[in-house]
Structure formats: structure tokens, C-alpha cells
Amino acid sequence: MASTSSTSVAAGLAALTRHSLAGLRVLIAFTLVTGLAYPLVVTGLGQALLPWQANGSLVRSDGSHADRRGDGVVGSAIIGQAFDGEEYFHTRPSAAGDDGYDTLASSGSNLGPENPDLVAAIEERKAAVAREEGVAESDVPPDAATASSSGLDPHISPEYAAIQVARVARARGLSRSDVEALVAEATSGRALGVLGDERVDVVTLNLALDAADGVDDVDAAGGADAAEDGADGPAADTTEGADVVHVPGPARDAD
């Protein structure tokens, strides 16, 4: 009886050892494939085929692309930033950080659609945009008064850009047609003709305006760092506004 029991224990230990070794081999194999080979292959393909996008879509002050930080980089085409002054197109509101567009505090307001603070803020923003652009409040598009869920959306709708053209043209002494042409150049259509919406990249648009005027003062403090660090941030669970959808791209935001 004791001999039979010992044999059973030995057989059980042998089976346990075989199964454990098999599991260990699978673990090592998947670690090498998914933790080493796959990242190296994806990184290599990204650097070979899409180096600009893979390195954060960095832009220089003249609007040209850069593959790495330094060398005149002032920001990223996929990381929004605030612009002040009548001579610039303005971005949408941001709840990321105390002053907005803080790449280390990417988030939305997390306020629901019936929250009185959010309702009041939207009404205040609409009134402010209407006064600044000289339009009726009913002509202010939604993205002009609502923040994105990441707080870092670099895009605005063509409708929001359109109501800013007159102000920017007046402030820079340019014709409306010249400014509208730059807006058209900074406008991207739907991906594959069906995905997302048309959107205007405010960062590249303002850089183009400065380049046309011979100005070099667009400041993207932290923008380049955030793009390289992948600081587009997780989409917050908020119902404030909807991002201008830009597909494809690593910085898509969705409320």
C-alpha cells in the first residue's frame, strides 16, 4: 500500500514538472515574441516607413517636419496648444491643467451634459467667441465652446476656422482670400473619404501664418516633449463636447 502511494506521488510530481516546464517554455516564447520581437519590428517599420509620425509629428517654426527634438522644433502637429492674440487662430477650450493644454494633465472636465457649471461655462464661452469674432452666438460652432476629452486636441472644425478668418486677416493686414487659402492648406479631409470629419490643424495653420509674415514666435513649450513621450493621454470619461475626429493618428480623442 505504501509502495503504491509513493509511486502515485512520484508520478504526480513528474507530471507537475512536465506541465510546469511546458508552461515556462510557452512563457519564455511569448515574452520573446510579444515583448521583444514585435516591438522591435513595429519600431523598425515605423522608423523606416513613417519616421515623422513615429517620432511625434514634430514641426519646426517654418512649418517643416522634424524627425527628432531640437533643430528648431517648436511643437507637434498632433498636440494642441493655446494661442493668444488677434493675429492667431484660436484653438478650442481645454480642461487639461489649470491653464489648459497641459501635456502632463491630459483630461476633460468630467462634467455631465446637465451639470450647471458646464452649461454656464459653455454659454460664457459662446458669448466670448461671438463678441471676439463679431458673429451671432447661434453661429458659434460646438467645438468653439466645448473642450475635448484629452484637452490636447490640435484641431478645430472648418466652421470655427471660418468665423476667425476676418479677425486674423484684419490683425495681420492680409486679404481674406490669402488667409482662407492657408486655412484650406491646413485642412484635412475624411480618412478614406468616409472616416471622421474635416478638421483644421491650428498649430500648422498658425505656423504657416507666421511664415508668411516672416515671424518666428510660435511657442510650443512642452509640445515637442509631450509628443515624443506619447503624452496624448487617455481619453477621459466625459460628455463635454466631442473632439474633431482625426483618423488615423495616435492622438485621437473621444468623449
CORURHU-V207659 format. One record per residue. N is the residue number from 1. RES is the residue in three letters. PHI is phi in degrees with one decimal (none if undefined). PSI is psi as a letter, one per 30 degrees, with the letter a starting at -180 (NA if undefined). Layout:
# CORURHU-V207659
[[N & RES & PHI & PSI] [N & RES & PHI & PSI]]
This chain:
# CORURHU-V207659
[[1 & MET & none & e] [2 & ALA & -64.6 & e] [3 & SER & -64.2 & e] [4 & THR & -62.8 & e] [5 & SER & -63.2 & e] [6 & SER & -63.8 & e] [7 & THR & -62.9 & e] [8 & SER & -64.3 & e] [9 & VAL & -63.7 & e] [10 & ALA & -61.9 & e] [11 & ALA & -64.8 & e] [12 & GLY & -65.2 & e] [13 & LEU & -65.2 & e] [14 & ALA & -64.8 & e] [15 & ALA & -64.9 & e] [16 & LEU & -61.4 & e] [17 & THR & -65.1 & e] [18 & ARG & -62.0 & e] [19 & HIS & -65.3 & e] [20 & SER & -65.3 & e] [21 & LEU & -65.7 & e] [22 & ALA & -63.9 & e] [23 & GLY & -64.1 & e] [24 & LEU & -65.4 & e] [25 & ARG & -64.2 & e] [26 & VAL & -63.8 & e] [27 & LEU & -61.0 & e] [28 & ILE & -64.2 & e] [29 & ALA & -62.7 & e] [30 & PHE & -68.0 & e] [31 & THR & -63.2 & e] [32 & LEU & -67.0 & e] [33 & VAL & -73.2 & e] [34 & THR & -86.2 & f] [35 & GLY & -97.5 & f] [36 & LEU & -127.5 & e] [37 & ALA & -64.2 & e] [38 & TYR & -60.5 & e] [39 & PRO & -59.3 & e] [40 & LEU & -65.9 & e] [41 & VAL & -65.5 & e] [42 & VAL & -63.7 & e] [43 & THR & -63.5 & e] [44 & GLY & -63.5 & e] [45 & LEU & -64.1 & e] [46 & GLY & -62.2 & e] [47 & GLN & -68.5 & e] [48 & ALA & -80.1 & e] [49 & LEU & -98.0 & e] [50 & LEU & -135.3 & i] [51 & PRO & -62.4 & e] [52 & TRP & -65.4 & e] [53 & GLN & -66.2 & e] [54 & ALA & -66.3 & f] [55 & ASN & -101.2 & g] [56 & GLY & 106.9 & g] [57 & SER & 53.1 & h] [58 & LEU & -77.5 & k] [59 & VAL & -128.7 & k] [60 & ARG & -91.0 & l] [61 & SER & -64.4 & f] [62 & ASP & -89.5 & g] [63 & GLY & 89.6 & f] [64 & SER & -75.5 & l] [65 & HIS & -85.3 & k] [66 & ALA & -129.6 & k] [67 & ASP & -90.3 & f] [68 & ARG & -154.4 & l] [69 & ARG & -62.7 & l] [70 & GLY & 84.2 & a] [71 & ASP & 56.0 & h] [72 & GLY & 79.6 & g] [73 & VAL & -68.4 & k] [74 & VAL & -118.7 & f] [75 & GLY & 169.9 & a] [76 & SER & -130.0 & k] [77 & ALA & -71.0 & f] [78 & ILE & -113.0 & g] [79 & ILE & -120.7 & j] [80 & GLY & -72.1 & l] [81 & GLN & -154.3 & l] [82 & ALA & -82.4 & k] [83 & PHE & -124.2 & k] [84 & ASP & -108.6 & l] [85 & GLY & 101.0 & k] [86 & GLU & -69.2 & f] [87 & GLU & -81.7 & f] [88 & TYR & -116.1 & l] [89 & PHE & -73.6 & k] [90 & HIS & -98.0 & k] [91 & THR & -85.6 & l] [92 & ARG & -78.3 & l] [93 & PRO & -59.8 & l] [94 & SER & -138.9 & k] [95 & ALA & -104.3 & g] [96 & ALA & -83.7 & j] [97 & GLY & 84.5 & l] [98 & ASP & -63.9 & e] [99 & ASP & -105.8 & g] [100 & GLY & 83.4 & l] [101 & TYR & 55.3 & h] [102 & ASP & -85.0 & j] [103 & THR & -68.9 & f] [104 & LEU & -95.0 & g] [105 & ALA & -136.9 & h] [106 & SER & -63.2 & k] [107 & SER & -176.1 & l] [108 & GLY & -98.4 & a] [109 & SER & -80.5 & f] [110 & ASN & 61.6 & g] [111 & LEU & -96.7 & k] [112 & GLY & -75.2 & l] [113 & PRO & -64.4 & f] [114 & GLU & -104.7 & g] [115 & ASN & -65.5 & k] [116 & PRO & -61.5 & e] [117 & ASP & -66.6 & e] [118 & LEU & -68.0 & e] [119 & VAL & -59.4 & e] [120 & ALA & -65.2 & e] [121 & ALA & -64.5 & e] [122 & ILE & -65.0 & e] [123 & GLU & -63.5 & e] [124 & GLU & -66.6 & e] [125 & ARG & -65.2 & e] [126 & LYS & -60.6 & e] [127 & ALA & -64.1 & e] [128 & ALA & -65.6 & e] [129 & VAL & -65.2 & e] [130 & ALA & -60.7 & e] [131 & ARG & -65.4 & e] [132 & GLU & -66.7 & e] [133 & GLU & -94.1 & f] [134 & GLY & 69.3 & h] [135 & VAL & -125.6 & l] [136 & ALA & -74.4 & l] [137 & GLU & -59.8 & e] [138 & SER & -68.8 & f] [139 & ASP & -92.8 & f] [140 & VAL & -80.3 & j] [141 & PRO & -69.8 & l] [142 & PRO & -56.9 & e] [143 & ASP & -69.3 & f] [144 & ALA & -76.0 & f] [145 & ALA & -118.2 & f] [146 & THR & -123.3 & k] [147 & ALA & -87.5 & l] [148 & SER & -79.3 & l] [149 & SER & -70.2 & f] [150 & SER & -90.0 & f] [151 & GLY & 77.2 & g] [152 & LEU & -125.3 & g] [153 & ASP & -63.2 & k] [154 & PRO & -84.8 & f] [155 & HIS & -104.7 & l] [156 & ILE & -128.3 & l] [157 & SER & -76.4 & l] [158 & PRO & -57.3 & e] [159 & GLU & -66.6 & e] [160 & TYR & -69.3 & e] [161 & ALA & -64.4 & e] [162 & ALA & -62.5 & e] [163 & ILE & -78.2 & f] [164 & GLN & -97.5 & f] [165 & VAL & -58.6 & e] [166 & ALA & -61.5 & e] [167 & ARG & -63.7 & e] [168 & VAL & -64.7 & e] [169 & ALA & -62.1 & e] [170 & ARG & -65.4 & e] [171 & ALA & -68.0 & e] [172 & ARG & -99.6 & f] [173 & GLY & 69.0 & h] [174 & LEU & -106.4 & l] [175 & SER & -78.7 & l] [176 & ARG & -60.1 & e] [177 & SER & -65.2 & e] [178 & ASP & -65.3 & e] [179 & VAL & -67.4 & e] [180 & GLU & -62.7 & e] [181 & ALA & -66.3 & e] [182 & LEU & -67.7 & e] [183 & VAL & -62.0 & e] [184 & ALA & -62.3 & e] [185 & GLU & -67.2 & e] [186 & ALA & -89.7 & g] [187 & THR & -95.7 & k] [188 & SER & -110.2 & k] [189 & GLY & -88.2 & a] [190 & ARG & -69.3 & k] [191 & ALA & -66.0 & k] [192 & LEU & 58.7 & g] [193 & GLY & 80.8 & f] [194 & VAL & -134.3 & f] [195 & LEU & -94.1 & k] [196 & GLY & 76.8 & a] [197 & ASP & -129.5 & l] [198 & GLU & -63.4 & k] [199 & ARG & -149.3 & l] [200 & VAL & -114.5 & k] [201 & ASP & -83.2 & j] [202 & VAL & -69.0 & e] [203 & VAL & -62.0 & e] [204 & THR & -68.3 & e] [205 & LEU & -65.4 & e] [206 & ASN & -67.7 & e] [207 & LEU & -63.5 & e] [208 & ALA & -65.4 & e] [209 & LEU & -63.3 & e] [210 & ASP & -65.4 & e] [211 & ALA & -63.7 & e] [212 & ALA & -66.8 & e] [213 & ASP & -93.8 & f] [214 & GLY & 73.2 & g] [215 & VAL & -101.0 & k] [216 & ASP & -139.5 & i] [217 & ASP & -134.4 & g] [218 & VAL & -70.4 & k] [219 & ASP & -107.7 & j] [220 & ALA & -112.8 & h] [221 & ALA & -55.5 & j] [222 & GLY & 85.7 & f] [223 & GLY & -64.9 & e] [224 & ALA & -66.4 & e] [225 & ASP & -60.2 & e] [226 & ALA & -63.9 & e] [227 & ALA & -65.0 & e] [228 & GLU & -69.0 & e] [229 & ASP & -82.9 & f] [230 & GLY & 69.7 & h] [231 & ALA & -89.3 & h] [232 & ASP & -76.5 & f] [233 & GLY & 79.0 & l] [234 & PRO & -74.5 & k] [235 & ALA & -68.6 & k] [236 & ALA & -80.3 & l] [237 & ASP & -87.1 & i] [238 & THR & -142.5 & l] [239 & THR & -108.3 & g] [240 & GLU & -79.9 & j] [241 & GLY & 65.7 & l] [242 & ALA & -131.2 & k] [243 & ASP & -65.4 & l] [244 & VAL & -70.1 & j] [245 & VAL & -68.8 & k] [246 & HIS & -124.2 & j] [247 & VAL & -125.4 & k] [248 & PRO & -85.2 & a] [249 & GLY & 147.2 & k] [250 & PRO & -77.2 & f] [251 & ALA & -111.0 & h] [252 & ARG & -68.7 & k] [253 & ASP & -116.5 & k] [254 & ALA & -146.8 & k] [255 & ASP & -77.0 & NA]]
